[in-house]
């Protein structure tokens, strides 16, 4: 399968990372990041889980009925990990 032209490419990890850095130090949900980055909610959740496992994000304790919330704990700059 050929790559989509740059003007038709879907938002990905770089856009999500930029949104994370822009929203920090506040906490954020996957839905908020999806809105900010214009990325798919599933992509955002997957990337946040990977960043949590790698030590860049941490899950913030919330009540059971609330969506998963994260906070940035290791900002390495503009390049997405």
DRENMITI-45858 format. One record per atom (N, C-alpha, C): chain; x, y, z; atom name. Coordinates in pm, whole numbers, plus 50000, padded with zeros to 5 digits. Atoms other than C-alpha are relative to their C-alpha. Example, Ala and Ser with C-alpha at 12.3 -4.5 7.8 and 13.67 -1.06 7.14 Angstrom:
<pts>
('A' (50089 49881 50000) 'N')
('A' (51230 49550 50780) 'CA')
('A' (50090 50120 50000) 'C')
('A' (49918 49881 49994) 'N')
('A' (51367 49894 50714) 'CA')
('A' (49923 50109 50073) 'C')
</pts>
This chain:
<pts>
('A' (50085 49883 50000) 'N')
('A' (50000 50000 50000) 'CA')
('A' (50089 50124 50000) 'C')
('A' (49921 49876 50011) 'N')
('A' (50136 50340 49904) 'CA')
('A' (49965 50096 50114) 'C')
('A' (50023 49897 49897) 'N')
('A' (50173 50623 50153) 'CA')
('A' (49905 50106 49948) 'C')
('A' (50089 49889 50035) 'N')
('A' (49913 50896 50157) 'CA')
('A' (50085 50125 49979) 'C')
('A' (49928 49873 50015) 'N')
('A' (50030 51236 50031) 'CA')
('A' (50003 50076 50132) 'C')
('A' (49981 49930 49872) 'N')
('A' (50154 51460 50311) 'CA')
('A' (49879 50084 50040) 'C')
('A' (50116 49918 49966) 'N')
('A' (49849 51684 50288) 'CA')
('A' (49877 49915 50034) 'C')
('A' (50111 50088 49967) 'N')
('A' (49624 51378 50338) 'CA')
('A' (50035 49902 50113) 'C')
('A' (49956 50091 49894) 'N')
('A' (49822 51200 50610) 'CA')
('A' (49917 50021 50126) 'C')
('A' (50074 49992 49875) 'N')
('A' (49638 51119 50932) 'CA')
('A' (50094 50042 50113) 'C')
('A' (49918 49961 49885) 'N')
('A' (49763 51273 51255) 'CA')
('A' (50049 49876 50075) 'C')
('A' (49943 50114 49930) 'N')
('A' (49991 51045 51452) 'CA')
('A' (50073 50041 50125) 'C')
('A' (49928 49982 49875) 'N')
('A' (50242 51030 51733) 'CA')
('A' (50059 50139 50017) 'C')
('A' (49941 49865 49988) 'N')
('A' (50412 51362 51657) 'CA')
('A' (49895 50102 50044) 'C')
('A' (50107 49906 49966) 'N')
('A' (50083 51550 51675) 'CA')
('A' (49948 49975 50143) 'C')
('A' (50045 50032 49864) 'N')
('A' (49980 51366 51992) 'CA')
('A' (50102 50051 50101) 'C')
('A' (49895 49954 49909) 'N')
('A' (50316 51440 52157) 'CA')
('A' (49997 50152 50013) 'C')
('A' (50010 49854 49996) 'N')
('A' (50282 51808 52064) 'CA')
('A' (49883 50043 50087) 'C')
('A' (50118 49968 49917) 'N')
('A' (49935 51815 52221) 'CA')
('A' (50027 49973 50147) 'C')
('A' (49966 50031 49861) 'N')
('A' (50065 51647 52537) 'CA')
('A' (50085 50112 50059) 'C')
('A' (49911 49895 49951) 'N')
('A' (50340 51906 52572) 'CA')
('A' (49926 50133 50015) 'C')
('A' (50077 49874 49996) 'N')
('A' (50098 52193 52499) 'CA')
('A' (49905 50002 50121) 'C')
('A' (50095 50007 49888) 'N')
('A' (49850 52074 52765) 'CA')
('A' (50067 49992 50136) 'C')
('A' (49930 50014 49871) 'N')
('A' (50111 52011 53035) 'CA')
('A' (50032 50137 50056) 'C')
('A' (49998 50101 49895) 'N')
('A' (50141 52063 53327) 'CA')
('A' (49862 49947 50040) 'C')
('A' (50134 50051 49967) 'N')
('A' (49765 51999 53333) 'CA')
('A' (49990 49852 49965) 'C')
('A' (50026 50139 50035) 'N')
('A' (49633 51644 53324) 'CA')
('A' (49908 49998 49877) 'C')
('A' (50078 50010 50122) 'N')
('A' (49454 51516 53015) 'CA')
('A' (49946 49859 49983) 'C')
('A' (50061 50129 50034) 'N')
('A' (49231 51236 52888) 'CA')
('A' (50029 49971 49853) 'C')
('A' (49982 50037 50141) 'N')
('A' (49250 51047 52560) 'CA')
('A' (49909 50084 49911) 'C')
('A' (50094 49920 50079) 'N')
('A' (48943 51235 52437) 'CA')
('A' (50053 50141 49978) 'C')
('A' (49945 49864 50011) 'N')
('A' (49107 51571 52509) 'CA')
('A' (50118 50002 49902) 'C')
('A' (49886 50008 50093) 'N')
('A' (49426 51465 52329) 'CA')
('A' (49955 49978 49857) 'C')
('A' (50053 50024 50134) 'N')
('A' (49225 51337 52034) 'CA')
('A' (49947 50130 49940) 'C')
('A' (50051 49870 50047) 'N')
('A' (49052 51676 52008) 'CA')
('A' (50115 50094 49965) 'C')
('A' (49887 49908 50020) 'N')
('A' (49380 51868 52040) 'CA')
('A' (50088 49961 49881) 'C')
('A' (49907 50046 50104) 'N')
('A' (49581 51652 51799) 'CA')
('A' (49930 49961 49871) 'C')
('A' (50080 50044 50113) 'N')
('A' (49298 51554 51562) 'CA')
('A' (50033 49857 49960) 'C')
('A' (49968 50141 50023) 'N')
('A' (49417 51194 51594) 'CA')
('A' (49883 49913 50045) 'C')
('A' (50100 50099 49963) 'N')
('A' (49199 50886 51629) 'CA')
('A' (50013 49968 50148) 'C')
('A' (50000 50028 49857) 'N')
('A' (49099 50811 51989) 'CA')
('A' (50075 49870 50033) 'C')
('A' (49930 50127 49979) 'N')
('A' (49230 50454 51959) 'CA')
('A' (50151 50018 49990) 'C')
('A' (49858 49971 50016) 'N')
('A' (49568 50580 51838) 'CA')
('A' (50053 50074 50122) 'C')
('A' (49960 49923 49883) 'N')
('A' (49585 50827 52127) 'CA')
('A' (50014 49908 50122) 'C')
('A' (49995 50089 49885) 'N')
('A' (49506 50560 52388) 'CA')
('A' (50120 49906 49992) 'C')
('A' (49888 50091 50019) 'N')
('A' (49762 50321 52244) 'CA')
('A' (50134 50070 50026) 'C')
('A' (49876 49924 49982) 'N')
('A' (50034 50588 52236) 'CA')
('A' (50018 50038 50147) 'C')
('A' (49991 49965 49857) 'N')
('A' (49954 50701 52593) 'CA')
('A' (50038 49879 50084) 'C')
('A' (49963 50121 49928) 'N')
('A' (49976 50342 52716) 'CA')
('A' (50148 49968 49980) 'C')
('A' (49858 50024 50028) 'N')
('A' (50315 50303 52546) 'CA')
('A' (50088 50101 50074) 'C')
('A' (49923 49897 49929) 'N')
('A' (50438 50633 52693) 'CA')
('A' (49999 49976 50151) 'C')
('A' (50007 50033 49858) 'N')
('A' (50321 50524 53038) 'CA')
('A' (50096 49886 50033) 'C')
('A' (49910 50114 49978) 'N')
('A' (50506 50193 53010) 'CA')
('A' (50147 50042 49991) 'C')
('A' (49863 49953 50018) 'N')
('A' (50819 50382 52900) 'CA')
('A' (50042 50106 50102) 'C')
('A' (49967 49904 49895) 'N')
('A' (50799 50629 53191) 'CA')
('A' (49988 50147 49962) 'C')
('A' (50019 49861 50041) 'N')
('A' (50704 50946 53000) 'CA')
('A' (49872 50060 50058) 'C')
('A' (50128 49957 49942) 'N')
('A' (50347 50965 53135) 'CA')
('A' (49973 49916 50124) 'C')
('A' (50050 50081 49889) 'N')
('A' (50181 50850 53454) 'CA')
('A' (49848 50016 50003) 'C')
('A' (50144 49993 49984) 'N')
('A' (49819 50766 53513) 'CA')
('A' (49970 50070 50131) 'C')
('A' (50043 49924 49883) 'N')
('A' (49652 51004 53756) 'CA')
('A' (49879 49928 50059) 'C')
('A' (50116 50067 49938) 'N')
('A' (49417 50838 54007) 'CA')
('A' (49874 50086 49985) 'C')
('A' (50130 49935 50013) 'N')
('A' (49054 50925 53934) 'CA')
('A' (49894 49904 50053) 'C')
('A' (50109 50085 49954) 'N')
('A' (48720 50796 54053) 'CA')
('A' (49963 49900 49890) 'C')
('A' (50032 50108 50094) 'N')
('A' (48592 50477 53888) 'CA')
('A' (49921 50044 49878) 'C')
('A' (50086 49959 50110) 'N')
('A' (48338 50655 53672) 'CA')
('A' (50067 50099 49904) 'C')
('A' (49929 49901 50081) 'N')
('A' (48594 50900 53531) 'CA')
('A' (50090 49932 49897) 'C')
('A' (49910 50059 50100) 'N')
('A' (48797 50838 53212) 'CA')
('A' (50145 50002 50048) 'C')
('A' (49857 50005 49966) 'N')
('A' (49165 50747 53238) 'CA')
('A' (50063 50135 49973) 'C')
('A' (49936 49869 50008) 'N')
('A' (49370 51059 53298) 'CA')
('A' (50151 49982 50017) 'C')
('A' (49855 50009 49995) 'N')
('A' (49743 51107 53240) 'CA')
('A' (50062 50136 50030) 'C')
('A' (49920 49880 49982) 'N')
('A' (50012 51359 53328) 'CA')
('A' (50139 49973 49943) 'C')
('A' (49864 50011 50053) 'N')
('A' (50346 51422 53159) 'CA')
('A' (50098 50007 50116) 'C')
('A' (49900 49999 49894) 'N')
('A' (50636 51333 53388) 'CA')
('A' (50143 50008 49946) 'C')
('A' (49866 49996 50059) 'N')
('A' (50929 51321 53146) 'CA')
('A' (49991 50063 49861) 'C')
('A' (50005 49926 50126) 'N')
('A' (50942 51586 52873) 'CA')
('A' (50139 50002 49938) 'C')
('A' (49869 50008 50065) 'N')
('A' (51225 51517 52630) 'CA')
('A' (50014 50098 49884) 'C')
('A' (49993 49901 50106) 'N')
('A' (51151 51804 52393) 'CA')
('A' (49902 49976 49889) 'C')
('A' (50098 50001 50108) 'N')
('A' (50976 51845 52062) 'CA')
('A' (49993 49868 49924) 'C')
('A' (50001 50128 50071) 'N')
('A' (51073 51507 51915) 'CA')
('A' (49923 49896 50082) 'C')
('A' (50078 50103 49930) 'N')
('A' (50818 51239 52005) 'CA')
('A' (50087 49877 50025) 'C')
('A' (49922 50123 49972) 'N')
('A' (50971 50934 52176) 'CA')
('A' (49952 49884 49915) 'C')
</pts>
